[in-house]
Every structure is written in structure tokens, then in C-alpha cells.
């Protein structure tokens, strides 16, 4: 990420949303994050595949009735007919996975920028096709890998880039959740239903839902790429169609080794993502349960903890720019999301006003393709009896 803050622009970037209507968890998170810095305005949406739910959602959000569309196709077509100064500039996609590619590809081809929930697509083939569309259209595209928006994740990456822990040797990432410990998909839980259905979620369950977050975090923080992996997918709940746990050994492009473990059946756990990186000079670790702290280890046994804060002299300027409050005032999930939205708004402005970029989006189309390559490699490795598989973008 680069950093060069400027005053908040007078004109807000105009956003349309696909998905995120009544009963959707993540839609309101996206909207709250987009509002936080005052740089983005929601101007339209196709909030559900049910036209009535979309209409009600739009009314609740204060949109004009004609801009709460019955379908995402209607939204793309109708918005393109509006005056240039009024139409949506980018589309935020917060639908189940199987809709990510058709919406993103159509939006890009129609001239919109796209900010999408992860994973980018349902298959690697779709991700590769999307990469070609992004290149051909020249539109901005990024994923909302939430954890990259936390200030101390940026600090960890910057310190590793500067050689603070030396040559990376070992990486460990764990992401336990417990919300699928019971067959929630059979009791009317809509979030569980589509995440455990291959036609809507894709070939991976937990590995596509949270495993891809863990993988993305590994590569982003270390600055290294995983070249091979040996993985296993598991299903603990009887009758479930997709995995609810996954584990892997990782080999990075500099020879470092890693382990990745995710589960959605760790009974009682909430959202305990943790990453640890060790080099020949020291190590560092970060936990989502304590996101405002970064633990640093030196080879002489010294340990210290950095704390987030816009006034902290120990943090890089980039990190401080991602903090909204002084040290001691906790920030969290929505603020991390908001950092991604602020970065993307800057990218959209830069696409039409060169030189005005504020923060470069941390999860571009290249990360999107790698995420899908990871998911498919995990599935192939598990089906092959935990064989070592190369990642091919």
C-alpha cells in the first residue's frame, strides 16, 4: 500500500450495490464502511433476486424508488442511461459466490469499476477470464479481503519488507470459527445454506469462505508467494456437501515453509484469525481478537508490542494514516473495511483524474486469481490423497 493523504474531495464516488438486502449480514457492513470517510455515496442497488425485497431495501436506505432495481442486469442497463454526473461509477458485489463472475464481468464490460466480496469467482477458470476482462476494459477491480484493512497488518508487511525479522523461514496461520458446528443449513440459516451448497459456493466450503482469507493474509503480510501446497479438506457434520475444515502445508517461493489451518466447526470459537511469521532475525504475530496490537520478537528474547493509533511515533506513516483515532481508542472490523473502501474510491478517482491517488487497493485482480488457484489446489490435493500440488495462476 502507498500513502499520501489529501483533503476529502468535494464530490463523492457514486456506488451501486448488487446484493446485501434484507436478511444479509455483510451488505450493511459494506455500506457502513463506505459511508465512514464521507467519500462514497450509495446511489442505487439491486439488493436481492426478489424484486420486492430489493424495493423495500432501497426504500429503507433512502433511495429513490426507480433506483432500487429488480435485478442487477436492470441496474447496469438503467444506470448507464443516466447522465454521466449522476450514474453509479462502481458496483459493490455482496452476493453469494456463484454470482460474482457474471455481475463483475458484465459491470466491467459496461464501463463500471468493481469492488467484490471474496472469493472473486466460483472457479479458477472464471477468475482467469475475469483477469482478461479487467485488462481489456482498464476498469478498477479489487476484492474486500477485510483483514488487509487493519492498520497493524500494514505495519507487519512494512516491517517485513524493511528486513526487520530477516529472511522468512516459517509462517503459521489459523482461522477457527464455530458457527457451523451444527447443521445450520438445515434450520433456515440463509448464510449457511448457500455457503454449504456447491452450486452457489463453489468447490470449497470452509476453504473458500475463510481459507482464502488466511491464504491471502499469508501472501500479503510476507510479500512471498506460495508455490506448492499439500492440503486436506474435512467434513465433520454428517451430510454436509462441502468441507467445514481444511489444513495445509505450504511452500513459499523463497523456500520458507508454512502451515494453514481453518475450521468452521470449532465449537465455541468466534472469529479467531491469527498469523505468525518467523525470520532468521526475529518474528511477529497478529490476532484478530486483539487487532490493535502487533507482537514483535527479537532473537535475543526481547518481546514488545506495538499498538495502533494515529498519534503513535513507533508506526510507519502509512499505518498511522489507516488509523482514525489516537492510541487507546479501539478500532475494528468496520474501520478495516472502510480502509479498503477509501483505497478503492481513490483508485476510481485516479482512473479519471491521474495524480490524485490516495491509497492503492491491497487486493487487486492478481490476488483474486491467486485466491481461486489456492482453493482449487486445496481441493485437488485433498482428492489426490494429500498430494503436493503446484499453484498455477
N, C-alpha and C positions, 0 to 999 in steps of 0.2 A: 504494500500500500504506500502511496505517496501522500504527502500532506502539504497543503498550502491554503490555509483558511482565508476566506474573504467575507465581506458582509453578505447577509442573506439577500438574495436577489429580490427585486420588486415583484416579478412575475413568477408564479408558482408553476411547476411542471404538472401537466394535467394527466391524471391516471384513470384508466378504466380497469375494472376487475372482472375476472372470469372465475366464478365460484365464490365461496365464502358467505353464503346466505344464511338464513335461519337454521340453527342447529349445528353450524360448522364452527369448530373451535378456532382454527387458525386464521380465518378471514378477519375477525376483529383484531387479532394480534397484528396482522399486516396493516390494517387501517390505522390502528393506534400508532404504530411505528412510523407510518408515512406522515401522520399529522405532527409528530413530535417537534420537528425542526421548522415547521412552517414553510417548507419548500415545495410541498406536493399537495395537490388538491384532487380529491376523488370527484370526477365529473360524470361518470357513467358506470354501468355494470350489467353483466348477465350473471346473476348471483346464484342461479340454480337451473337445473334442467326442467324444473317445474315453473312455467311462466308466472303462475300466481305467487309462488314463493319469491321469485325474483322481483315481482312488482312490489310485494309487501316489504321486502328487504330494502329496496330502493327508497320507498316512502319513509321507512324508519330512519334512513340515513339522510333524508332531506333532499333527495334528488328529484328533479322534475320527472313526472310520470313517463314522458317519452324517452327518458334516458335510462330507465330500468328495463332492459331488453329481455325478450322471451328466450333468446338463445345467444350464444357467443357469436354465431355467424351473423345474426341480425346486428349485433353491436358493431362488429368490424365494418360491415357494409354501411350502416347508417352514420356512424361517426365519420367515415371517410367523406361523406357528402356535406358535412358541416363546414363552416368557414374555418380556415386554417388556424386562426387565433382562438378558436373555441373547441375544436375537436380534441379527443384524447391523444396524447403523444406516446404513451406507453401502456402496455397491458400487463397487469399483475395476474399471474395464473396460480390459483389456490384450489385447484380441483384434485380429484383422485388421479393417480399416475397415468392411467390409460388415455386421459385427455390432454396431457401436457404437450405431446408432439403435434397432434392436429391443430391445437389452438396456437401454439408457438409458431409453427411453420406458416400457417395462414396469416397470422398477425404480422410476421416479418415480411412476407411477400406483399402485404397490403401497405407496407411502409411504417408500421408501428415498431417501437422498441419493445423488448420483452424482459420482464423480471419474473422468474418462475420458481415455485417451490421445487425442492428436490424430491426424487431424482429427476433428471431432466426429461427422461422419456421412459417408456416401458421396456425397450430393448436397446442393445448396443447399436444395432443396425439403424434404428431411428435416430440415435444420438449422432452417429456419423453423418446421416443425411441432414440433420439439423445444423451441424457444423458447416456443411457446404452452403446451406441457405443463409446462415449468418455471414459467411464470407462473400456470398454473391450480393446480398442486399446492403451490406455495410451498416446494418442497424445494430444498436447496442443489445447485448444479451448477457444476462447473469443469473445465477442461482442464489436463493436465500439460504445459504449454509449459515444458520444463525450464529454458531459459536465463533465464527471468524469476525463477528462484530464486537466481541468482548475486548476491551482495551488491553487487558493483560495477555491475551492471545497474541495481539500485535506486538506487545513488548517481548514475549517469548521468541517470536520469529526474528525480531530485530536483533536481539542479543545473540541468537544462534548464528545469524548472518554475519555478525561482527566477530565471531570466533570466541565468544565468552565461555563456552563449555568445550571448545576444541572440536576435534573430529568426532562426529556422531558415531557411536558404537551400538547403542541399544535404544529401542523405542517400545513403550508399552502403552496401550490404550484400552480402557474398559468402559463399557456403557451398559450398566444394568438398569432395567425397568421391571416393574411387576404388574403392570395394568392388564396384561393378557394371561395372568396366571390361571384364570378361569375362562371357559369358552364364551367370552363376552359377545362374540359374533352371533351366538345363538339366542341372545336375550334382547335383541333390538338395538344394540350399540352400533350406530352407523359408522363410527370411526373404525371400530374393529371389523365390521363386515367387509368394507372394501379393502382394508389392509391385509386380510387373510384370503382374498379371492384372487387367484392367478390372472384372470381375465382383466381385472381392474388394477391390481397392484404390480403385476409383472412376475418374473420368475422367482423373485426373492421376497420373503416376508420380513423378518427382523433385519436381515442383511440389507434389504433395500430401504427399510424405514429408518433404522438408526445405525446400521453397519456402515452405510455410505457416509454418514456424518463422521464416524470415527476414522474411517479411511481418509476422508478429505482433511480432517484435522491433522492427522499424521503427516501428510504430504505438505500441508500449508505451513505448519509450525517448523518442521525440519528443513524445508526447502529441497528435500530429496524426493525422488520418485520410487515407488515400489515397482520392481521389475518382475518378481516372481512371488507366488504365494502357494501355501498348502492349507486348504480350508476344509472345514466340516460344518454342515448345516444340521440342525437337530429340531425335532418337534416333540415337545413334552405333553401337550394337550391332545388327547386322543381325538382323531377325526379331523384335526386341523389340516387344511390343504397346503399351507406353506410353513416354512421354518419359523419357530419362535425363539431360536437361539443360534448363534454362529461363533466360530472361533477359527483363528488362522495364525500360521507362522508367516512372517513377511521377510523378504529380502529386498533391501534398498539398493539404489544404483551406485552407492559408494561402498557397498559391502556390509553395511550395518544390518543388524537383524532386528526383528520386531515381533511383537505378539499383539493380536487384536481379539477381544472377546466382547460380545454383545449378547444380551438376552432380554426378553420381554416377559419372562416368567420367573423372575427373581422376586418371590413373594415378599411384599412389604417395601420394596425399593421404589423410589420415585423417579429420579432422573439424574443418576449419579455418574455422569461422564467425567472421566479422569484421564489425563495424558501425562506420561513421564518420559523425558528424553535425557540420555546419559552420553557424555562425550569423554575424551581422554583427559580433560581438564576439570570437568565438573558436570553438574546435572541441573535439571529444573523440572518442576511439576506444577500442574494446574488442575483444579477440580471445579466442576460446575456447581457444586454445593457451596463453594466459597470463591465465587468468581472474581472478587475484588482483591484476591491475594495470588501472588506468584512466588513459589518457594524456590530458592536458589541454593545449590550445594557446591562447595569447593572441594578439591581433592584433599585438602588438609583437614577436612572435617568441619569446616566453618559452614554454618547454615544461617540464612537470613530470608526474610520475607518482604517482598515489595508490595505496596498497597496502591490501589487505583486512586486517582484524584487529579483534578485539573490543575491543582497547585503543587503537585509533587515534583521536587527538583531532581529526584532519582530516576524519573521516567523519561523516555525519549519524547521529543516534541510531538511526534505522530500519535503516541499513546495518549498524551495529555489532551490532544485535540479530539480524541474519541470520548473523553470523559466530560460529563456535563456538570458535575458538582465537585467541590473540594473534597479532599480525603476525609473519610469518616462518614460520608453520606452515601449509603449503598446504592448502587445502580444494578440493573439486572437485565432480564430477558427482553423486554420491550425496547430498552435503550440499545441493546446489542442489535436487534432487528432494525432500529432506527438508524444506526450507523451504516447498515447496508443500504437502506433506502436513501440516505443522504448521499452516499457514494454514487448510487445509480442515478440519482437526479443530476448530479454533477456530470456524469458520463453523457446523459441525454443532452444537457446544455452544450457540452463540449462537441457533440456531434454536429451542432448547428452554429456554435459560437466558439471557434478554436481559441485556446488560450485561457478559458475560464474554468478548467477542470479543478476540482477541489480534492476529491479522494478517488483513487482508482478502484473500481469494483474488485473485490478479492476472489470471486468465484466465476470466472468467465466461461465461455463455451469449452475451452480446453479442459477445465475442471469437470464440466458436465460430462464430457466424453469419458474421462478417466473414471468417474464415478460409476458409469454404466459398465465399463470394462472390468472394474473391480467386482461388481455384482455378478456378472456372467462368469468371471473366472472362479469366483467362490462356488457358484452352482456347479460348474464343470469339475472343479477339484473334488467337491463332495461326492458327486455322482461317480467319479473315477476312483473312489476309494481313497480319498485324501492324497491324490497325486499332486506333485508340484506343477503349477500352471504358470505360463508367462502371460503378462498383461499386454494385450495388443490394442492400441488406440485405433 
